[in-house]
Amino acid sequence: MSKMNPNEKKENASKNENVNNEEATNLQEEQANAADETVGSDNVSGELEALRKKYNELNDSHLRLMAEFDNYRKRTMREKADLIKTGSEGALKNLLPIIDDFERALQNVRTAEDVEAVKEGVDLIFGKFAGYLSQQGVKPIEAVGKPFNTEEFEAVATIPAPESDLKGKVLDCVQTGYTLFDKVIRHAKVVVGE
């Protein structure tokens, strides 16, 4: 064994101390980095968990919304079917009193001796029925004397006009036409002058 002088011992001790200090510093840095990575991975896993939770909430909300929409769609289809099936109930219900009047008129026609009273009764029933149609928006198309147009009238015949100013005008109405809120639901069948 070689003997070291005291200066060499101090240098070696100082070198060992520096090496130990460097190793300690490196170890501290590695521990700090590991701690940062742990904190970073904790942050990432925390963010990942938060994102999963948010995804599950949004997915659940989406599924519920889809189910609600499907229920709404089915309900409205049922309601539309019911409206189509029973939509005319109110209109038909209001016609029943007029049917009752016709039944009474028919009973009286068979036994009546006064024809004028029967005529008056039928006129009253017709007036009641025409009033009901008017309340529902159904109105007759006035035809005689008006210029012929294909939007309201259907010509069933043409005859020579008795006067020159009646050419192209409606001379007679064979069947009355009707409008429902200004929409033609039946064209008037007319005779036109030529």
Phi and psi in degrees as GROMACS dihedral restraints (atoms count N, CA, C in turn):
[ dihedral_restraints ]
;  ai    aj    ak    al  type     phi  dphi    fc
    3     4     5     6     1   -92.3    20    10
    4     5     6     7     1   148.5    20    10
    6     7     8     9     1   -95.5    20    10
    7     8     9    10     1   137.5    20    10
    9    10    11    12     1   -99.2    20    10
   10    11    12    13     1   143.9    20    10
   12    13    14    15     1   -79.9    20    10
   13    14    15    16     1   167.0    20    10
   15    16    17    18     1   -64.3    20    10
   16    17    18    19     1   -31.6    20    10
   18    19    20    21     1   -68.8    20    10
   19    20    21    22     1   -39.0    20    10
   21    22    23    24     1   -67.0    20    10
   22    23    24    25     1   -36.2    20    10
   24    25    26    27     1   -63.2    20    10
   25    26    27    28     1   -40.6    20    10
   27    28    29    30     1   -66.3    20    10
   28    29    30    31     1   -41.0    20    10
   30    31    32    33     1   -65.3    20    10
   31    32    33    34     1   -44.9    20    10
   33    34    35    36     1   -63.0    20    10
   34    35    36    37     1   -40.6    20    10
   36    37    38    39     1   -64.0    20    10
   37    38    39    40     1   -41.8    20    10
   39    40    41    42     1   -66.7    20    10
   40    41    42    43     1   -40.4    20    10
   42    43    44    45     1   -64.0    20    10
   43    44    45    46     1   -44.1    20    10
   45    46    47    48     1   -61.9    20    10
   46    47    48    49     1   -39.4    20    10
   48    49    50    51     1   -64.6    20    10
   49    50    51    52     1   -43.4    20    10
   51    52    53    54     1   -62.7    20    10
   52    53    54    55     1   -42.4    20    10
   54    55    56    57     1   -63.3    20    10
   55    56    57    58     1   -44.1    20    10
   57    58    59    60     1   -63.4    20    10
   58    59    60    61     1   -40.8    20    10
   60    61    62    63     1   -63.5    20    10
   61    62    63    64     1   -42.8    20    10
   63    64    65    66     1   -63.7    20    10
   64    65    66    67     1   -43.9    20    10
   66    67    68    69     1   -62.7    20    10
   67    68    69    70     1   -40.3    20    10
   69    70    71    72     1   -65.3    20    10
   70    71    72    73     1   -42.0    20    10
   72    73    74    75     1   -64.5    20    10
   73    74    75    76     1   -45.5    20    10
   75    76    77    78     1   -60.4    20    10
   76    77    78    79     1   -42.3    20    10
   78    79    80    81     1   -63.6    20    10
   79    80    81    82     1   -41.7    20    10
   81    82    83    84     1   -63.8    20    10
   82    83    84    85     1   -41.8    20    10
   84    85    86    87     1   -64.6    20    10
   85    86    87    88     1   -41.8    20    10
   87    88    89    90     1   -62.9    20    10
   88    89    90    91     1   -41.0    20    10
   90    91    92    93     1   -65.5    20    10
   91    92    93    94     1   -40.0    20    10
   93    94    95    96     1   -64.7    20    10
   94    95    96    97     1   -43.9    20    10
   96    97    98    99     1   -62.5    20    10
   97    98    99   100     1   -42.8    20    10
   99   100   101   102     1   -62.2    20    10
  100   101   102   103     1   -41.3    20    10
  102   103   104   105     1   -63.9    20    10
  103   104   105   106     1   -42.5    20    10
  105   106   107   108     1   -62.1    20    10
  106   107   108   109     1   -42.4    20    10
  108   109   110   111     1   -64.3    20    10
  109   110   111   112     1   -39.4    20    10
  111   112   113   114     1   -64.1    20    10
  112   113   114   115     1   -45.4    20    10
  114   115   116   117     1   -64.4    20    10
  115   116   117   118     1   -42.3    20    10
  117   118   119   120     1   -63.2    20    10
  118   119   120   121     1   -43.3    20    10
  120   121   122   123     1   -69.2    20    10
  121   122   123   124     1   -33.4    20    10
  123   124   125   126     1   -63.6    20    10
  124   125   126   127     1   -42.8    20    10
  126   127   128   129     1   -62.8    20    10
  127   128   129   130     1   -44.3    20    10
  129   130   131   132     1   -64.2    20    10
  130   131   132   133     1   -45.7    20    10
  132   133   134   135     1   -66.9    20    10
  133   134   135   136     1   -34.3    20    10
  135   136   137   138     1   -65.9    20    10
  136   137   138   139     1   -43.4    20    10
  138   139   140   141     1   -65.4    20    10
  139   140   141   142     1   -41.1    20    10
  141   142   143   144     1   -61.0    20    10
  142   143   144   145     1   -44.1    20    10
  144   145   146   147     1   -64.1    20    10
  145   146   147   148     1   -41.5    20    10
  147   148   149   150     1   -63.6    20    10
  148   149   150   151     1   -41.4    20    10
  150   151   152   153     1   -66.2    20    10
  151   152   153   154     1   -39.2    20    10
  153   154   155   156     1   -62.5    20    10
  154   155   156   157     1   -43.1    20    10
  156   157   158   159     1   -61.7    20    10
  157   158   159   160     1   -45.2    20    10
  159   160   161   162     1   -63.2    20    10
  160   161   162   163     1   -42.8    20    10
  162   163   164   165     1   -59.9    20    10
  163   164   165   166     1   -46.3    20    10
  165   166   167   168     1   -62.3    20    10
  166   167   168   169     1   -40.4    20    10
  168   169   170   171     1   -63.5    20    10
  169   170   171   172     1   -46.7    20    10
  171   172   173   174     1   -65.4    20    10
  172   173   174   175     1   -40.1    20    10
  174   175   176   177     1   -63.5    20    10
  175   176   177   178     1   -44.1    20    10
  177   178   179   180     1   -62.1    20    10
  178   179   180   181     1   -44.8    20    10
  180   181   182   183     1   -61.2    20    10
  181   182   183   184     1   -42.3    20    10
  183   184   185   186     1   -63.0    20    10
  184   185   186   187     1   -45.6    20    10
  186   187   188   189     1   -63.3    20    10
  187   188   189   190     1   -40.5    20    10
  189   190   191   192     1   -64.6    20    10
  190   191   192   193     1   -42.5    20    10
  192   193   194   195     1   -62.7    20    10
  193   194   195   196     1   -42.1    20    10
  195   196   197   198     1   -62.9    20    10
  196   197   198   199     1   -41.4    20    10
  198   199   200   201     1   -65.3    20    10
  199   200   201   202     1   -42.7    20    10
  201   202   203   204     1   -62.0    20    10
  202   203   204   205     1   -43.2    20    10
  204   205   206   207     1   -64.1    20    10
  205   206   207   208     1   -41.5    20    10
  207   208   209   210     1   -62.6    20    10
  208   209   210   211     1   -42.3    20    10
  210   211   212   213     1   -63.1    20    10
  211   212   213   214     1   -42.1    20    10
  213   214   215   216     1   -60.8    20    10
  214   215   216   217     1   -45.2    20    10
  216   217   218   219     1   -61.5    20    10
  217   218   219   220     1   -44.8    20    10
  219   220   221   222     1   -65.0    20    10
  220   221   222   223     1   -41.3    20    10
  222   223   224   225     1   -63.8    20    10
  223   224   225   226     1   -44.4    20    10
  225   226   227   228     1   -67.3    20    10
  226   227   228   229     1   -34.5    20    10
  228   229   230   231     1   -63.7    20    10
  229   230   231   232     1   -41.3    20    10
  231   232   233   234     1   -63.4    20    10
  232   233   234   235     1   -44.1    20    10
  234   235   236   237     1   -63.5    20    10
  235   236   237   238     1   -40.6    20    10
  237   238   239   240     1   -63.2    20    10
  238   239   240   241     1   -42.5    20    10
  240   241   242   243     1   -62.3    20    10
  241   242   243   244     1   -41.3    20    10
  243   244   245   246     1   -64.8    20    10
  244   245   246   247     1   -40.5    20    10
  246   247   248   249     1   -63.5    20    10
  247   248   249   250     1   -41.8    20    10
  249   250   251   252     1   -64.9    20    10
  250   251   252   253     1   -39.5    20    10
  252   253   254   255     1   -70.7    20    10
  253   254   255   256     1   -44.0    20    10
  255   256   257   258     1  -120.1    20    10
  256   257   258   259     1    14.1    20    10
  258   259   260   261     1   -64.1    20    10
  259   260   261   262     1   -29.7    20    10
  261   262   263   264     1   -88.5    20    10
  262   263   264   265     1     6.1    20    10
  264   265   266   267     1   -57.3    20    10
  265   266   267   268     1   -46.6    20    10
  267   268   269   270     1   -63.3    20    10
  268   269   270   271     1   -42.9    20    10
  270   271   272   273     1   -64.1    20    10
  271   272   273   274     1   -43.4    20    10
  273   274   275   276     1   -70.9    20    10
  274   275   276   277     1   -34.4    20    10
  276   277   278   279     1   -61.8    20    10
  277   278   279   280     1   -37.8    20    10
  279   280   281   282     1   -75.4    20    10
  280   281   282   283     1   -14.0    20    10
  282   283   284   285     1   -82.7    20    10
  283   284   285   286     1   -18.9    20    10
  285   286   287   288     1   -59.3    20    10
  286   287   288   289     1   -40.7    20    10
  288   289   290   291     1   -62.3    20    10
  289   290   291   292     1   -31.7    20    10
  291   292   293   294     1   -70.3    20    10
  292   293   294   295     1   -37.8    20    10
  294   295   296   297     1   -62.4    20    10
  295   296   297   298     1   -41.6    20    10
  297   298   299   300     1   -59.4    20    10
  298   299   300   301     1   -43.0    20    10
  300   301   302   303     1   -62.4    20    10
  301   302   303   304     1   -40.6    20    10
  303   304   305   306     1   -63.6    20    10
  304   305   306   307     1   -40.8    20    10
  306   307   308   309     1   -61.0    20    10
  307   308   309   310     1   -44.0    20    10
  309   310   311   312     1   -64.2    20    10
  310   311   312   313     1   -39.2    20    10
  312   313   314   315     1   -64.1    20    10
  313   314   315   316     1   -42.6    20    10
  315   316   317   318     1   -62.9    20    10
  316   317   318   319     1   -38.6    20    10
  318   319   320   321     1   -64.5    20    10
  319   320   321   322     1   -40.5    20    10
  321   322   323   324     1   -72.5    20    10
  322   323   324   325     1   -31.4    20    10
  324   325   326   327     1   -62.4    20    10
  325   326   327   328     1   -38.3    20    10
  327   328   329   330     1   -67.7    20    10
  328   329   330   331     1   -32.0    20    10
  330   331   332   333     1  -111.8    20    10
  331   332   333   334     1    -4.6    20    10
  333   334   335   336     1   -75.6    20    10
  334   335   336   337     1   141.9    20    10
  336   337   338   339     1  -105.9    20    10
  337   338   339   340     1   -22.3    20    10
  339   340   341   342     1   -96.3    20    10
  340   341   342   343     1   102.5    20    10
  342   343   344   345     1   -66.8    20    10
  343   344   345   346     1   -34.9    20    10
  345   346   347   348     1   -63.6    20    10
  346   347   348   349     1   -37.5    20    10
  348   349   350   351     1   -66.5    20    10
  349   350   351   352     1   -38.3    20    10
  351   352   353   354     1   -65.8    20    10
  352   353   354   355     1   -44.6    20    10
  354   355   356   357     1   -58.9    20    10
  355   356   357   358     1   -44.6    20    10
  357   358   359   360     1   -63.1    20    10
  358   359   360   361     1   -39.8    20    10
  360   361   362   363     1   -64.2    20    10
  361   362   363   364     1   -43.4    20    10
  363   364   365   366     1   -65.9    20    10
  364   365   366   367     1   -39.9    20    10
  366   367   368   369     1   -60.6    20    10
  367   368   369   370     1   -40.6    20    10
  369   370   371   372     1   -63.8    20    10
  370   371   372   373     1   -42.4    20    10
  372   373   374   375     1   -64.3    20    10
  373   374   375   376     1   -43.7    20    10
  375   376   377   378     1   -61.0    20    10
  376   377   378   379     1   -42.4    20    10
  378   379   380   381     1   -62.5    20    10
  379   380   381   382     1   -40.9    20    10
  381   382   383   384     1   -64.1    20    10
  382   383   384   385     1   -42.2    20    10
  384   385   386   387     1   -68.1    20    10
  385   386   387   388     1   -43.2    20    10
  387   388   389   390     1   -63.7    20    10
  388   389   390   391     1   -37.3    20    10
  390   391   392   393     1   -64.2    20    10
  391   392   393   394     1   -40.2    20    10
  393   394   395   396     1   -64.0    20    10
  394   395   396   397     1   -45.8    20    10
  396   397   398   399     1   -60.3    20    10
  397   398   399   400     1   -39.9    20    10
  399   400   401   402     1   -63.0    20    10
  400   401   402   403     1   -39.6    20    10
  402   403   404   405     1   -62.4    20    10
  403   404   405   406     1   -31.3    20    10
  405   406   407   408     1   -85.2    20    10
  406   407   408   409     1    -0.1    20    10
  408   409   410   411     1    94.2    20    10
  409   410   411   412     1     5.3    20    10
  411   412   413   414     1   -92.3    20    10
  412   413   414   415     1   124.1    20    10
  414   415   416   417     1  -132.5    20    10
  415   416   417   418     1   144.7    20    10
  417   418   419   420     1   -73.1    20    10
  418   419   420   421     1   149.9    20    10
  420   421   422   423     1   -88.9    20    10
  421   422   423   424     1   122.0    20    10
  423   424   425   426     1   -73.8    20    10
  424   425   426   427     1   128.8    20    10
  426   427   428   429     1  -122.0    20    10
  427   428   429   430     1   -47.2    20    10
  429   430   431   432     1   -62.2    20    10
  430   431   432   433     1   127.2    20    10
  432   433   434   435     1    89.9    20    10
  433   434   435   436     1    -7.5    20    10
  435   436   437   438     1   -90.8    20    10
  436   437   438   439     1   153.5    20    10
  438   439   440   441     1   -64.6    20    10
  439   440   441   442     1   141.1    20    10
  441   442   443   444     1   -69.9    20    10
  442   443   444   445     1   130.9    20    10
  444   445   446   447     1  -140.6    20    10
  445   446   447   448     1   144.0    20    10
  447   448   449   450     1   -76.1    20    10
  448   449   450   451     1    -9.8    20    10
  450   451   452   453     1   -75.2    20    10
  451   452   453   454     1   -28.3    20    10
  453   454   455   456     1  -113.8    20    10
  454   455   456   457     1   -27.2    20    10
  456   457   458   459     1  -118.2    20    10
  457   458   459   460     1   152.4    20    10
  459   460   461   462     1  -123.7    20    10
  460   461   462   463     1   117.7    20    10
  462   463   464   465     1   -77.7    20    10
  463   464   465   466     1   124.1    20    10
  465   466   467   468     1  -102.5    20    10
  466   467   468   469     1   -18.2    20    10
  468   469   470   471     1  -160.2    20    10
  469   470   471   472     1   156.7    20    10
  471   472   473   474     1  -127.3    20    10
  472   473   474   475     1   139.8    20    10
  474   475   476   477     1  -132.6    20    10
  475   476   477   478     1   158.9    20    10
  477   478   479   480     1   -61.9    20    10
  478   479   480   481     1   135.6    20    10
  480   481   482   483     1   -71.9    20    10
  481   482   483   484     1   133.5    20    10
  483   484   485   486     1   -66.0    20    10
  484   485   486   487     1   -28.8    20    10
  486   487   488   489     1  -129.8    20    10
  487   488   489   490     1   153.3    20    10
  489   490   491   492     1   -67.2    20    10
  490   491   492   493     1   -29.1    20    10
  492   493   494   495     1   -76.2    20    10
  493   494   495   496     1    -7.8    20    10
  495   496   497   498     1   -94.0    20    10
  496   497   498   499     1     0.8    20    10
  498   499   500   501     1   -65.8    20    10
  499   500   501   502     1   131.4    20    10
  501   502   503   504     1    79.6    20    10
  502   503   504   505     1     7.4    20    10
  504   505   506   507     1  -111.3    20    10
  505   506   507   508     1   160.4    20    10
  507   508   509   510     1   -77.9    20    10
  508   509   510   511     1   124.3    20    10
  510   511   512   513     1   -95.7    20    10
  511   512   513   514     1   -33.2    20    10
  513   514   515   516     1  -150.2    20    10
  514   515   516   517     1   150.3    20    10
  516   517   518   519     1  -112.1    20    10
  517   518   519   520     1   116.1    20    10
  519   520   521   522     1   -81.3    20    10
  520   521   522   523     1   -39.8    20    10
  522   523   524   525     1  -141.4    20    10
  523   524   525   526     1   129.0    20    10
  525   526   527   528     1   -68.3    20    10
  526   527   528   529     1   137.7    20    10
  528   529   530   531     1   -97.6    20    10
  529   530   531   532     1   161.8    20    10
  531   532   533   534     1  -135.6    20    10
  532   533   534   535     1   150.6    20    10
  534   535   536   537     1  -118.7    20    10
  535   536   537   538     1   150.3    20    10
  537   538   539   540     1  -120.0    20    10
  538   539   540   541     1   106.9    20    10
  540   541   542   543     1    50.6    20    10
  541   542   543   544     1    53.3    20    10
  543   544   545   546     1    69.2    20    10
  544   545   546   547     1     9.7    20    10
  546   547   548   549     1  -107.0    20    10
  547   548   549   550     1   128.8    20    10
  549   550   551   552     1   -70.5    20    10
  550   551   552   553     1   122.5    20    10
  552   553   554   555     1  -105.9    20    10
  553   554   555   556     1   -16.7    20    10
  555   556   557   558     1  -153.0    20    10
  556   557   558   559     1   125.6    20    10
  558   559   560   561     1   -72.4    20    10
  559   560   561   562     1   145.4    20    10
  561   562   563   564     1   -77.9    20    10
  562   563   564   565     1   133.0    20    10
  564   565   566   567     1   -91.1    20    10
  565   566   567   568     1   120.1    20    10
  567   568   569   570     1  -132.4    20    10
  568   569   570   571     1   163.1    20    10
  570   571   572   573     1  -106.0    20    10
  571   572   573   574     1   129.2    20    10
  573   574   575   576     1  -111.6    20    10
  574   575   576   577     1   141.2    20    10
  576   577   578   579     1   -83.4    20    10
  577   578   579   580     1   140.8    20    10
